[in-house]
C-alpha cells in the first residue's frame, strides 16, 4: 500500500476544489483510496506528463479534473502536488 503525502500547496488547492465541486467529493475520495491501494488501477488513467512537467504524473478524477503527483518509489510515497481542471493545474 502507498502513503499519500499532501503538500501545503495541494491542501490549499484541495480546499478550493472541494468548495467549488462538492458533487465530486465521493469520486475524489474513491480516487485517493485507489491511489493508496494501486496507483496503476485502470480507472485512474495514470500517465506521465511531458515537457517541463516530465517528472510529474497525472491521474483523473473525471474527464475534466485531475490530480498531479510525484512518486517516491523507495518509501512507496505518492506526493500530491496539485488538483483541478486539466487546463489550470500546476
C-alpha positions as CSV (number, residue, x, y, z in Angstrom):
1,X,0.0,0.0,0.0
2,X,1.2,3.5,-0.8
3,X,1.2,6.5,1.5
4,X,-0.3,9.7,0.2
5,X,1.7,12.9,1.1
6,X,-0.3,16.1,1.0
7,X,1.8,19.2,0.3
8,X,0.8,22.6,1.7
9,X,0.1,23.8,-1.8
10,X,-2.0,20.8,-2.5
11,X,-4.1,21.2,0.6
12,X,-4.9,24.8,-0.3
13,X,-5.9,23.8,-3.8
14,X,-7.9,20.8,-2.5
15,X,-9.9,23.1,-0.2
16,X,-10.7,25.4,-3.2
17,X,-11.6,22.4,-5.4
18,X,-13.9,20.9,-2.8
19,X,-15.7,24.2,-2.2
20,X,-16.4,24.5,-6.0
21,X,-17.2,20.9,-6.7
22,X,-19.0,19.4,-3.7
23,X,-20.7,17.0,-6.0
24,X,-17.3,15.3,-6.8
25,X,-16.4,14.6,-3.2
26,X,-17.4,10.9,-3.4
27,X,-15.5,10.4,-6.7
28,X,-12.5,12.3,-5.3
29,X,-12.4,10.1,-2.2
30,X,-12.5,7.0,-4.3
31,X,-9.6,8.2,-6.4
32,X,-7.5,8.9,-3.3
33,X,-8.3,5.4,-2.0
34,X,-7.4,3.8,-5.3
35,X,-4.1,5.7,-5.3
36,X,-3.2,4.2,-1.9
37,X,-4.1,0.7,-3.0
38,X,-3.0,0.6,-6.6
39,X,-1.9,3.7,-8.4
40,X,-1.9,1.8,-11.7
41,X,-5.6,0.9,-11.5
42,X,-7.0,1.5,-15.0
43,X,-9.8,3.8,-13.8
44,X,-7.2,6.4,-12.6
45,X,-5.7,6.7,-16.1
46,X,-2.2,7.3,-14.6
47,X,0.2,8.8,-17.1
48,X,3.5,10.7,-17.0
49,X,3.4,14.2,-18.3
50,X,5.8,15.7,-20.9
51,X,7.9,18.7,-21.4
52,X,8.6,20.9,-18.4
53,X,6.4,18.5,-16.3
54,X,8.3,15.3,-17.3
55,X,8.8,14.3,-13.6
56,X,5.1,14.7,-12.8
57,X,2.3,12.2,-13.2
58,X,-1.4,12.7,-13.6
59,X,-4.5,10.7,-12.5
60,X,-8.0,11.5,-13.5
61,X,-10.8,12.4,-11.1
62,X,-13.2,12.9,-14.1
63,X,-12.5,13.7,-17.7
64,X,-12.2,17.4,-16.7
65,X,-10.4,17.2,-13.4
66,X,-7.1,15.6,-12.4
67,X,-4.6,15.3,-9.6
68,X,-0.9,15.9,-10.3
69,X,1.6,13.8,-8.3
70,X,5.1,12.5,-7.9
71,X,6.2,9.0,-6.8
72,X,8.9,8.2,-4.3
73,X,9.5,4.6,-5.1
74,X,11.9,4.0,-2.2
75,X,9.3,4.9,0.5
76,X,6.3,4.0,-1.5
77,X,5.1,7.5,-1.2
78,X,2.9,9.4,-3.6
79,X,3.3,13.2,-3.2
80,X,0.2,15.1,-4.2
81,X,1.1,18.4,-5.9
82,X,-2.0,19.9,-7.4
83,X,-5.7,19.3,-8.1
84,X,-8.0,21.0,-10.6
85,X,-9.2,21.3,-14.1
86,X,-6.9,19.8,-16.8
87,X,-6.2,23.3,-18.2
88,X,-5.4,25.1,-14.9
89,X,-3.4,22.9,-12.7
90,X,0.3,23.4,-11.8
